[in-house]
Structure formats: structure tokens, C-alpha cells
């Protein structure tokens, strides 16, 4: 991905289901408006993963980020995301459930032990699952990994 050096780049990590805090952060940075819509034009916003677990609104965070990706693209900007370990654990818990991890536990238990929120797993849709499953674990932007 090539990003013109004159365009602002924002990076956010570890939202962990805290939608209200994310919205405030994005509004304070003037990336979204009062209706939570993209208003940053050609700016680039990167999320470092860990959208879910621990906080109360992981799926709402996913919904916001997914929508902002489309809105930013339409405005000439970019919202990009990496797969965090909490998305990976959520996907594994959803897919493998009580199947053994081979480490004396199962996927569902491991996810819960790491802050898994039952509301998140219960609210997943195929759209969320597909989006998370296609997130890259890392990205090379210009010469930066």
C-alpha cells in the first residue's frame, strides 16, 4: 500500500469492545462526525486488531470499523485493519468450540480466559466472520512492516 506522505495517518490498537471510547477518540481526532460517519476525507486510519473481548460492545466496534472502511474508500481515504489475537481466538472459539486445543483446554475456554465476551460470540454473523477471517496478520506499508 502506498500512502502519499502529505496525507495524515492515524493508528489505533486494542479497542477491546469499548465502542464509546473509540467513538470519542475518532471524533476528537475529527475522523468521524456526530453520526459516526467518516469525515476525514483522504486520511488513512489503521487498526492494529483486538476489536473484541473484554469490553461490552465488540460486535458494534466491528460494525463501525467495517462501515468506516467503505465510507473512507468512497471519500478517497482508507481504513485498514490487522487481525489481532483476540479476533483469532474468537474465530477459533466460534469454529472449534469445546474441541481440545491440545494444551489441556478447549478453544471456547481459552477464549473466555482471555476476556471473551459471550455477547460477542452470540452476536457474530457470517459477515463478521468473513471480514475477520480475511484480515491480514501484518502489512507492509512503504518500507514499514
N, C-alpha and C positions, 0 to 999 in steps of 0.2 A: 504494500500500500504506500503510495506516495502522497504526502501531505504538504501542500505549499507552506513554506516557513512563515509566511505572513499571516497564516490563519491560526487562531487560538486553539490550543489543545488542552482538554481537561481530562483528568484521570481520577476515577473513584473506585475504591475497593471495599469489599466486605460490608455490604449493606445489611446482610443478615435479617431480612424481613422487616426492616424498620422504614416503612413507607413514608411516614410523616417526616422523619428526619431527612430522608432522601429528597422529598419534595422541597423542603425548606432549603436544603443545600443547593439544589438545582435552581430554585427561584432566587436565592441570594446571589448566585453566580450569573443570573439573568439568562439561563439556558431554557427555562420554561416560563410560561405565563401563569396567571391565576387559575386558568382552566387546565393546567398541567400539559399544555401543548408546547411543542418545540418553537422557540423564538430566537434561536441563536444563529440563524442563517447558515453560513458556511463553516461554522466552528466544528471541531471534532471532539467527541466525548468517548472515552474508553472506560469500560467497566472491567475490573480485574476479577470478576466472578464473585462467588459467595453471596448470591442474591437471597438465598433461602435459609431457613433454620434459625433458631434462637429467638427471632422476633415474631411479632404477631401476624405479619402480612406478606409473607414470602411470595405467594402467588400474585398478589396485587403488585408487588415490585416487578415480577416478571412481566406482567401485563403492561405496566408503564414502560419498561425498557423496550419491549417488543414494539409498542406503538411509537415510541420516540425514534426507533430505528427507521421506520417508514417515513415519519414526518421529517426527520433530518435529511434523509435522502432526497425527498421531494423538494426540500429547500436548498439543496446543494451542499449540505453538511454531511456529517457522518456520526453515527452512534455504533460503536463496535464493542463486542463483549468477548471475554475469555471464559472458558469453563473453569469454575472453581471446584475445590474438593467437596464442597457441600452439595453442589449440583450433582457431582459424580456419585456421592453417597445416596442422595435422594433417588437418582435414576436406578442405582443398584437395589435399594430397598424396595422400590416400586416393582422392578423387574424380577428380583430373586427372592424377596420377602424373607421367609424363615429358612431358606436354604443356607447351609453352612458356608461360612467364609473360609473354613479350613484353619481358622485361628482360634477355635474354641468359642465361637459365637456365630450369629447369623447376620445377614445383611440388614434386616429390619432393626435388630437390637443395636448393632454398631451405629446405624444412622441415628437412632434415638439417643444413644450415649454421647453423640457429638452435637446435640442440640436439635435433633429432628423434631419438627413441629407436626403433630398429627393433622392439623388443619391444612398444612401444605400438601401432604400426600393425598388427603381426601379430596382436595380441590384441583388436582392435576387433570389436565385434558390432553388429548393427543397432540394438540397444537403446542402446548408447553413441552411435552416430552420430545417432540420432534425438534423444536427450537433448541432445547438444551443439548440433545444428542448431537447436534451439528455444530456446537460451539467449539472453536479450536482451544487447545490447552495452552498454546503460545502463539505469538505472532511476531513477525519481523516487519518493522516499520522503518523505512530507510535503512540505516545500519544499526538499528536498536532492536534488541530481542525483548 
